[in-house]
Amino acid sequence: MSSKGENEHSDAGEDEVLEAVGALAEPVRRRLYRYVVATPDAIGRDAAAEAAGISRSLAAFHLDKLVEAGLLAVTYRRLSGRAGPGAGRPSKLYLRAPGERAVSLPPRSYGSAGRLLAAVVDGAGLDRELQSAARAAGAAEVPVDGDGPVAVEGDPVAVLRSRGYEPYLDGTTVRLNNCPFHALADEFPALTCGMNLAYIEGLLPGCAGGEGWTAAMDPVPEGCCVALTSKTNKA
């Protein structure tokens, strides 16, 4: 049975998450948040305002509200790249805040169940079986009619964006700014990243033009370890 102190601590944590999520109820603020977190680099007020189609002052107001809510973080950098006297003041830039916030009403613990299952699969050495299941799960998302698979609406970039990967272009490579399995990937990297790659490989053939793309492991410091390249070398 939980003590009074534990319950108060839990309530305070839930209140904090609810308040943070509540900050996104405002449509303009929500649009700014989506733009900032989908961009791999920190974003200044001018760029955010232009993307949202609002004034710089209004963008600054909402961006700072998102920082207060703990959803965005702030860093300072000279956008000119110059340093030393006369280089000007560093710009205030915004980026996704570290950590995760999730709300489930009523409370659920799918994360705990996922870690337990991953520990069992990892301990039993069932990587290949998991990858096979993940590839099948990706393929199963493709509608099928009497003539076979029917391409889902959208190319691979659009489909992966709809699943929370936040794709962005890096030269001719499409990288993924967000790993939907981040917590599990931290704890079980080989198992989870292999599963993730297999899932995307299974998903690609059903996307519009997906046969012209390949997915491979290409880790970067932030984001998903999977990257996509066009077989024609044109993104």
DAGI-V42831 format. One record per residue. RES is the residue in three letters. PHI is phi in degrees with one decimal (none if undefined). D_LAST is the distance of its C-alpha to the last C-alpha in whole Angstrom. Layout:
BEGIN
res = [RES,RES]
phi = [PHI,PHI]
d_last = [D_LAST,D_LAST]
END
This chain:
BEGIN
res = [MET,SER,SER,LYS,GLY,GLU,ASN,GLU,HIS,SER,ASP,ALA,GLY,GLU,ASP,GLU,VAL,LEU,GLU,ALA,VAL,GLY,ALA,LEU,ALA,GLU,PRO,VAL,ARG,ARG,ARG,LEU,TYR,ARG,TYR,VAL,VAL,ALA,THR,PRO,ASP,ALA,ILE,GLY,ARG,ASP,ALA,ALA,ALA,GLU,ALA,ALA,GLY,ILE,SER,ARG,SER,LEU,ALA,ALA,PHE,HIS,LEU,ASP,LYS,LEU,VAL,GLU,ALA,GLY,LEU,LEU,ALA,VAL,THR,TYR,ARG,ARG,LEU,SER,GLY,ARG,ALA,GLY,PRO,GLY,ALA,GLY,ARG,PRO,SER,LYS,LEU,TYR,LEU,ARG,ALA,PRO,GLY,GLU,ARG,ALA,VAL,SER,LEU,PRO,PRO,ARG,SER,TYR,GLY,SER,ALA,GLY,ARG,LEU,LEU,ALA,ALA,VAL,VAL,ASP,GLY,ALA,GLY,LEU,ASP,ARG,GLU,LEU,GLN,SER,ALA,ALA,ARG,ALA,ALA,GLY,ALA,ALA,GLU,VAL,PRO,VAL,ASP,GLY,ASP,GLY,PRO,VAL,ALA,VAL,GLU,GLY,ASP,PRO,VAL,ALA,VAL,LEU,ARG,SER,ARG,GLY,TYR,GLU,PRO,TYR,LEU,ASP,GLY,THR,THR,VAL,ARG,LEU,ASN,ASN,CYS,PRO,PHE,HIS,ALA,LEU,ALA,ASP,GLU,PHE,PRO,ALA,LEU,THR,CYS,GLY,MET,ASN,LEU,ALA,TYR,ILE,GLU,GLY,LEU,LEU,PRO,GLY,CYS,ALA,GLY,GLY,GLU,GLY,TRP,THR,ALA,ALA,MET,ASP,PRO,VAL,PRO,GLU,GLY,CYS,CYS,VAL,ALA,LEU,THR,SER,LYS,THR,ASN,LYS,ALA]
phi = [none,-76.5,-79.9,-59.7,-62.8,-64.8,-65.1,-64.5,-64.3,-65.1,-62.4,-64.1,-65.1,-66.6,-60.8,-63.1,-66.0,-62.6,-65.9,-64.7,-65.1,-61.9,-64.8,-88.0,-69.1,-76.5,-58.9,-64.7,-61.9,-64.5,-64.4,-64.5,-60.7,-61.4,-66.1,-64.5,-72.9,-85.8,-101.5,-66.8,-107.4,-65.5,-118.1,-86.9,-64.2,-62.8,-65.1,-66.5,-63.7,-63.8,-64.1,-88.9,70.9,-132.5,-72.9,-63.0,-66.9,-67.7,-62.2,-61.0,-60.1,-71.4,-62.0,-68.5,-63.3,-68.9,-67.3,-59.1,-78.6,83.3,-91.4,-122.1,-119.3,-119.9,-138.3,-123.5,-158.9,-78.6,-70.6,-73.4,82.3,-81.0,-138.7,91.0,-57.7,84.6,-79.6,88.0,-77.3,-63.1,-84.6,-82.7,-120.3,-120.0,-149.4,-61.8,-74.0,-68.7,90.0,-126.2,-133.2,-137.2,-123.2,-135.5,-125.4,-71.6,-58.2,-132.2,-131.5,-65.9,-62.5,-63.7,-64.7,-62.9,-65.9,-64.6,-64.5,-63.1,-62.3,-67.7,-64.0,-65.0,-65.3,-87.1,66.7,-97.6,-57.9,-63.9,-64.4,-65.2,-64.6,-62.6,-66.2,-67.2,-63.0,-66.4,-66.0,-63.7,-66.1,-69.0,-78.0,-88.8,-62.4,-127.4,-118.3,-63.7,-94.9,118.2,-61.6,-112.9,-59.0,-69.8,-71.5,109.7,-78.6,-56.2,-63.7,-65.4,-66.6,-68.6,-63.8,-67.2,-103.2,88.4,-79.8,54.5,-69.2,-148.3,-89.5,-126.5,68.9,-100.0,-103.3,-97.5,-103.6,-118.5,-73.9,-130.2,-101.3,-64.7,-113.3,-54.0,-63.3,-68.5,-65.3,-67.6,-87.1,-131.5,-61.4,-64.3,-63.6,-72.5,-67.3,-64.4,-63.6,-63.1,-60.5,-62.5,-61.3,-66.8,-60.3,-70.9,-78.4,-56.1,-59.0,-88.5,-80.9,-62.8,75.1,-65.6,-67.1,-91.0,-124.3,-126.3,-114.1,-152.6,-70.0,-153.0,-61.1,-126.5,-55.7,-123.1,93.4,-79.6,-82.2,-97.0,-129.3,-114.6,-130.9,-81.2,-67.1,-95.1,61.1,-126.8,-75.0]
d_last = [56,54,56,56,54,52,51,51,49,46,47,46,43,42,43,41,38,39,39,36,34,37,35,32,34,34,31,30,30,28,26,26,26,23,21,22,22,18,17,17,20,23,23,26,28,27,24,25,27,25,22,25,27,30,32,32,35,34,31,33,36,33,31,35,36,33,34,37,36,34,31,30,31,31,31,32,30,30,27,28,28,32,35,39,41,40,36,37,36,33,31,32,28,27,25,26,29,30,31,31,33,33,36,38,41,43,42,40,39,36,35,38,38,34,36,39,37,34,37,39,36,35,39,39,36,35,31,30,32,30,27,28,29,25,23,26,26,22,23,26,23,22,25,27,29,32,29,27,24,23,19,19,18,15,11,11,10,13,15,15,15,18,20,20,17,16,12,10,8,9,8,5,7,7,11,14,16,19,21,23,25,26,30,30,27,29,32,31,28,28,29,26,23,24,25,21,19,21,21,17,17,20,18,15,17,18,15,14,12,12,13,10,9,12,13,15,18,16,19,19,22,21,19,18,18,16,12,9,7,6,9,8,7,4,0]
END
